[in-house]
Amino acid sequence: MKVLASGEREPRKVASGPTMTARQMVSAVKRLTAGWSYDVVSIGYPAPVAHGKPIAEPKNLGTGWVGFDFAKAFGKPVRLINDAAMQALGSYRGGRMLFLGLGTGLGSALIVDGSIVPMEIAHLPYKRGKSYEHYLGARGLRRLGKKRWQKEVREVVARFRRALEVDYTVLGGGNARLVEKPPPQTLLGSNANAFLGGFQLWRDSARRRGAGRS
């Protein structure tokens, strides 16, 4: 888990792990951000989100996230979106963009003329009754090996580019750096773009206030 405040240069991080609860996350963030000043909070959540709230528990963390009052816990206004959507927002350069997050799992989002549409394609069937995440997630990388895994990445990008008619694709997540030859019209993103996406969530509000840090 990484945190950054606008106006600060270096992110701070702490291991999350499969047992971290929402309450533990808030406590960890408060410890990490000691000495920082911020007015609002953006959260990239590793599971489906609807209307700014988690609608499913994350697979790689603990429990207690759905129904948790993040604003009350932080004592500040909170905006929460899917983590892939947050990184996609920070990676967006206009037009129609497909974002695929290559990490522990497979994140995905579509942005069309500035409107973001989080997607959950990871668990849709892909090949031999297995899901996209089965091939493109971290376990798929270990099982297939780097060369075969990259081939699957290129095939999936081509498939969704045709289906969604996007102008370009951004590959983000921690394993995007392993893609040695990106497919046509495909850019390699950075996990740091998630911070940009988080700041973007509050940009219009900050302009109306004339100030404010997140």
C-alpha positions in Angstrom: 0.0 0.0 0.0 1.4 3.4 -1.1 0.3 6.9 -0.1 1.2 10.3 -1.3 -0.1 13.8 -0.6 -0.1 16.6 -3.1 2.8 18.9 -2.4 4.9 15.9 -1.2 7.6 14.3 -3.4 8.2 10.8 -2.1 5.4 8.2 -1.6 5.4 6.3 1.7 4.5 2.6 1.8 3.7 -0.3 4.0 3.0 -4.0 3.3 -0.7 -4.8 3.2 -1.0 -8.6 3.2 -4.0 -10.9 2.9 -5.4 -10.1 6.4 -5.5 -6.3 6.3 -8.9 -4.9 7.1 -10.4 -1.5 6.3 -9.8 -0.3 9.8 -6.2 -1.5 9.8 -5.7 0.3 6.5 -6.9 3.6 7.9 -4.7 3.2 11.0 -1.7 2.4 8.7 -2.4 5.4 6.5 -2.6 7.7 9.5 0.8 6.5 10.8 2.4 6.8 7.3 1.1 10.3 6.8 2.2 11.7 10.2 3.4 15.2 9.6 1.6 15.6 6.3 -1.2 18.1 5.8 -4.2 17.1 3.6 -7.9 18.0 3.4 -9.4 15.2 1.4 -8.7 11.5 0.6 -8.7 9.4 -2.5 -8.7 5.6 -2.3 -8.0 3.2 -5.1 -9.8 0.0 -4.1 -8.8 -3.4 -5.5 -12.3 -4.7 -6.1 -15.6 -3.6 -7.7 -16.9 -0.2 -6.7 -20.4 1.3 -7.4 -21.5 4.9 -6.5 -18.3 5.5 -4.7 -18.6 2.5 -2.3 -17.1 -1.0 -2.3 -19.6 -3.7 -3.4 -17.4 -6.7 -2.9 -14.6 -7.6 -0.5 -11.1 -7.6 -2.0 -9.6 -11.0 -2.8 -6.1 -10.2 -1.7 -6.9 -8.4 1.6 -8.9 -9.0 4.7 -12.5 -8.4 5.4 -14.7 -5.5 6.6 -14.4 -3.2 3.6 -18.0 -3.3 2.3 -20.1 -0.9 4.4 -17.1 0.6 6.1 -17.4 4.4 6.7 -14.1 5.7 5.3 -15.0 9.4 5.7 -15.8 8.9 9.4 -12.7 6.9 10.0 -10.4 9.5 8.4 -12.4 12.4 9.6 -12.2 13.9 6.1 -14.1 13.7 2.8 -13.3 10.5 0.9 -13.7 9.6 -2.8 -13.2 5.9 -3.6 -12.9 4.2 -7.0 -11.5 1.0 -8.3 -7.7 1.0 -8.3 -7.4 0.2 -12.0 -9.8 3.1 -12.7 -7.7 5.4 -10.6 -4.5 4.5 -12.5 -6.3 4.7 -15.8 -7.5 8.2 -14.9 -3.9 9.3 -14.2 -2.7 7.7 -17.5 -5.4 9.3 -19.7 -4.3 11.5 -22.6 -7.6 12.0 -24.4 -9.8 10.1 -26.8 -10.8 6.5 -26.3 -8.4 4.7 -24.0 -8.3 1.1 -22.8 -6.4 0.5 -19.6 -5.2 -3.0 -18.5 -3.5 -3.3 -15.1 -1.0 -6.2 -15.1 -0.4 -7.0 -11.4 -1.4 -9.6 -8.9 -4.7 -9.8 -10.8 -5.9 -8.1 -13.9 -7.5 -4.6 -13.6 -9.3 -2.9 -16.5 -11.0 0.4 -17.3 -12.2 2.3 -20.3 -12.1 6.1 -20.7 -14.1 7.7 -23.5 -13.8 11.4 -24.0 -13.1 11.9 -20.3 -15.8 9.6 -19.0 -14.4 6.7 -17.1 -16.0 3.3 -17.1 -14.5 0.7 -14.7 -14.7 -2.8 -16.0 -14.4 -6.3 -14.5 -13.1 -8.4 -17.3 -10.6 -10.3 -15.2 -12.9 -13.2 -14.4 -14.6 -13.5 -17.8 -13.8 -16.7 -19.7 -10.9 -16.5 -22.1 -9.4 -19.9 -23.1 -10.0 -23.5 -22.1 -12.6 -22.4 -19.6 -10.1 -20.2 -17.8 -10.4 -16.5 -17.2 -8.3 -13.6 -18.5 -6.8 -13.2 -15.1 -5.7 -16.9 -15.1 -3.5 -16.0 -18.1 -2.5 -12.4 -17.5 -2.3 -12.2 -13.7 0.8 -12.9 -11.6 0.0 -16.6 -11.4 -0.3 -16.8 -15.1 3.1 -15.1 -15.5 4.7 -17.7 -13.2 3.0 -20.6 -14.9 3.5 -19.6 -18.5 6.9 -18.0 -18.3 7.7 -14.5 -19.5 7.8 -15.2 -23.2 4.4 -17.0 -23.4 2.8 -14.5 -21.0 3.8 -11.6 -23.2 2.2 -13.4 -26.2 -1.0 -13.7 -24.2 -0.9 -10.0 -23.3 -0.5 -9.0 -27.0 -3.4 -11.3 -27.9 -5.7 -9.9 -25.2 -4.9 -6.3 -26.1 -5.6 -7.0 -29.8 -8.9 -8.6 -28.9 -10.2 -5.8 -26.8 -8.9 -3.1 -29.1 -11.1 -4.6 -31.8 -14.1 -5.0 -29.6 -14.0 -1.6 -28.0 -12.6 0.4 -30.9 -10.2 2.4 -28.8 -7.6 4.8 -30.0 -4.8 3.4 -27.7 -4.1 1.1 -24.8 -2.2 1.7 -21.6 -0.6 -1.2 -19.8 -0.1 -0.4 -16.1 0.4 -2.4 -12.9 3.7 -3.8 -11.6 4.2 -6.3 -14.3 3.8 -3.9 -17.3 7.5 -3.3 -17.2 8.0 -6.9 -18.3 6.3 -6.3 -21.6 9.4 -5.9 -23.8 7.6 -5.2 -27.1 4.2 -3.4 -26.5 1.5 -4.1 -29.1 0.7 -1.3 -31.7 -0.8 1.9 -30.2 0.0 0.6 -26.7 1.8 2.6 -24.1 3.5 1.3 -20.9 2.1 3.2 -17.9 3.4 3.7 -14.4 2.0 2.8 -11.0 2.8 6.5 -10.1 -0.1 7.5 -12.4 -2.4 6.1 -9.7 -1.5 9.1 -7.6 -2.2 11.5 -10.4 -5.6 9.8 -10.8 -6.3 10.2 -7.1 -5.5 13.9 -7.3 -7.6 14.3 -10.4 -10.7 13.1 -8.5 -10.6 16.2 -6.4 -9.2 18.7 -9.0 -12.5 20.3 -9.8 -13.5 20.6 -6.1 -10.1 22.2 -5.4 -10.6 24.8 -8.1 -14.0 25.7 -6.7 -12.5 26.2 -3.2 -9.5 28.0 -4.7 -7.2 25.7 -2.6 -7.0 22.4 -0.9 -4.6 19.4 -0.8 -5.3 15.7 -1.0 
